Amino acid sequence: MQEKSVYIHIPFCKKICSYCDFCKFIYNSKWVDDYLIALKKEIEDHYQWETIKTLYIGGGTPSSLDEKQLNNLFQMLKIFKLASNYEFTFECNLNDINDKLINVLVKNGVNRLSIGIESFDLDNLQFMNRTASFEEAQKKIKLCKEIGLNNINIDLIYALPNESIEVLKKDLDYFIKLDISHISTYSLMIENHTMLSYQNIKPIDEDLDAKMYELICNTLKKKGFIHYEISNFAREGFESKHNLVYWNNEEYYGFGLGASGYLNNVRYTNTQNLNDYLKGKTILEEEHLSQKETMDYEIMLGLRKIKGINLEKFYEKYHVQLQEEYPIDNLIKEKKLIIKNGNIFINPDKLYIMNEILVKLL
């Protein structure tokens, strides 16, 4: 039986960030308790006893739960049969980190932390409705390491309106000084139904966005980070195993409100309606994939990786040659795609126009 991965969504937050379009609610203790009962039932009804190689608790803000609720959550996760070299990631807010929380996480097998910091610039933080300070981050990351959590990711959001290259440079300097093993970077997207969309905020100039992306890539590479996926940078050996499951188009469970999963060639999305979820009406929609659709996902996700897609593995999986199935010749002539050492990947200079390349391919 093939190993699988698990994503679990905790849709509660102490406050809502202005850019966030994930499924979330302001924390309410009674709702959390009810939600955990429904989550346990969903897991027990659907988990098929495979070995789990990666487990990821995201949100929302999982660290908004109190100690009793966290222990309840971890208790229900004991159902999973974990691989010997499993990766178990827990998302948390900087402000929630204290020795009590970290001890609960370590005791329950969490071995990777993902901290949403986003920026240390006061204007940026105010714009995003967040708080963070470099001093607090230094102190809390030191605490995590002392207790035994060394595999730490932090998120950076850039390309905010009125943000300058100088502000981004400062943020990058601070992030590097924190001495962590993984950095995820996201250019601000103005999504529908977020506070920003209602304020009619417009995205920044595309050229400036591209310059910022280039600055991030160059700065982090110089500091010894490996750029392994379009938005992600890691110290050697610290690439996110869980996210690689998505980009390698492998199957995974998605449990919880608004979560997505991919099992037995079906991609599914759970309801975002809390009342429906509490009544056990979990899955909202299912997409049964043809081989061509599965291959399209493989291309779309695989080309996010800097190493791209291995042509031999693609053939083993689908019994067709990628280069015969997709119109790659012109893109190779234009040096947008490169074939080297048995892999096809986007020219590093052209990563910024990845969407344009994918449109031509698919």
CORZI-V977707 format. One record per backbone hydrogen bond with DSSP energy under -1.0 kcal/mol. CO is the residue of the C=O (numbers start at 1). NH is the residue of the N-H. E is the energy in kcal/mol with one decimal. If there is no record, write none. Layout:
<<CO NH E> <CO NH E>>
This chain:
<<4 53 -2.9> <5 253 -3.0> <6 56 -2.4> <7 255 -3.1> <8 58 -2.6> <11 25 -2.6> <12 61 -2.4> <13 27 -3.1> <18 196 -2.0> <25 13 -2.3> <28 32 -2.5> <29 33 -2.3> <30 34 -2.4> <31 35 -2.9> <32 36 -2.6> <33 37 -1.3> <34 38 -1.9> <35 39 -2.7> <36 40 -2.2> <37 41 -1.8> <38 42 -2.4> <39 43 -2.5> <40 44 -2.6> <41 45 -2.4> <42 46 -1.5> <43 47 -2.7> <51 4 -2.5> <52 83 -2.7> <53 87 -2.0> <54 6 -2.4> <55 89 -2.7> <56 8 -2.9> <57 91 -2.2> <58 10 -2.6> <61 64 -2.5> <62 65 -1.5> <66 70 -2.6> <67 71 -2.5> <68 72 -2.1> <69 73 -2.6> <70 74 -2.9> <71 75 -2.1> <72 76 -1.8> <73 77 -1.2> <75 78 -1.1> <76 79 -1.0> <77 80 -1.8> <81 52 -3.3> <83 86 -1.4> <87 55 -2.6> <88 111 -1.7> <88 112 -1.7> <89 57 -2.6> <90 114 -2.3> <92 116 -1.7> <93 96 -1.1> <94 97 -1.4> <98 102 -2.3> <99 103 -2.3> <100 104 -2.1> <101 105 -2.4> <102 106 -2.8> <103 107 -2.5> <104 108 -1.3> <105 110 -2.3> <106 109 -1.8> <112 90 -1.9> <113 153 -3.2> <114 92 -2.7> <115 117 -1.2> <115 155 -2.0> <117 119 -1.6> <118 157 -2.2> <121 125 -2.8> <122 126 -2.4> <123 127 -2.4> <124 128 -1.9> <125 130 -2.7> <128 18 -1.6> <133 137 -2.5> <134 138 -2.8> <135 139 -2.3> <136 140 -2.7> <137 141 -2.6> <138 142 -2.0> <139 143 -1.9> <140 144 -2.4> <141 145 -2.2> <142 146 -2.3> <143 147 -2.0> <144 148 -1.0> <144 149 -3.1> <150 152 -1.2> <151 113 -2.4> <152 182 -1.3> <153 115 -3.1> <154 184 -2.1> <155 118 -2.9> <156 186 -2.7> <158 188 -2.8> <160 163 -2.4> <164 168 -1.9> <165 169 -2.6> <166 170 -2.2> <167 171 -2.3> <168 172 -2.7> <169 173 -2.3> <170 174 -2.4> <171 175 -2.8> <172 176 -2.5> <173 177 -2.1> <174 178 -1.1> <176 179 -1.7> <181 235 -2.8> <182 154 -1.7> <183 233 -2.3> <184 156 -2.8> <186 158 -2.4> <189 191 -1.1> <194 198 -1.7> <195 199 -1.3> <196 201 -1.9> <205 209 -2.3> <206 210 -2.5> <207 211 -2.2> <208 212 -2.5> <209 213 -2.2> <210 214 -2.3> <211 215 -2.3> <212 216 -2.4> <213 217 -2.6> <214 218 -2.7> <215 219 -2.8> <216 220 -2.6> <217 221 -2.1> <218 222 -2.2> <219 223 -1.2> <220 225 -2.6> <221 224 -1.9> <226 228 -1.1> <226 234 -2.3> <228 306 -1.7> <229 232 -1.8> <231 185 -3.0> <232 228 -1.3> <232 229 -1.4> <233 183 -2.9> <234 226 -3.9> <235 238 -2.5> <240 244 -1.8> <241 245 -1.0> <243 247 -2.2> <244 248 -2.2> <245 250 -2.7> <246 249 -1.7> <252 262 -2.9> <253 7 -2.5> <255 9 -2.5> <256 259 -1.7> <259 270 -3.1> <261 268 -2.3> <262 252 -1.8> <263 266 -2.0> <265 289 -2.2> <266 263 -2.4> <267 287 -2.9> <268 261 -2.3> <269 284 -2.6> <269 285 -1.8> <271 258 -2.4> <273 277 -2.5> <274 278 -2.6> <275 279 -1.2> <276 281 -2.5> <277 280 -1.7> <280 282 -1.4> <282 271 -3.4> <285 269 -2.3> <287 267 -2.3> <290 294 -2.3> <291 295 -2.5> <292 296 -2.3> <293 297 -2.1> <294 298 -2.1> <295 299 -2.3> <296 300 -2.8> <297 301 -3.0> <298 302 -2.3> <299 303 -2.1> <301 304 -1.4> <302 305 -1.3> <304 230 -2.4> <309 344 -2.6> <310 314 -2.1> <311 315 -2.1> <312 316 -2.6> <313 317 -2.1> <314 318 -2.3> <315 319 -3.1> <321 324 -1.3> <321 325 -1.5> <322 326 -2.0> <326 328 -2.0> <328 332 -2.1> <329 333 -2.5> <330 334 -2.6> <331 336 -2.8> <331 337 -1.8> <332 335 -1.5> <336 347 -2.6> <338 345 -2.5> <340 343 -2.2> <342 311 -2.6> <343 340 -2.5> <344 309 -2.7> <345 338 -2.9> <347 350 -3.3> <350 353 -1.6> <351 354 -1.8> <353 357 -1.9> <354 358 -2.6> <355 359 -2.3> <356 360 -1.6> <357 361 -1.8> <358 362 -3.0>>
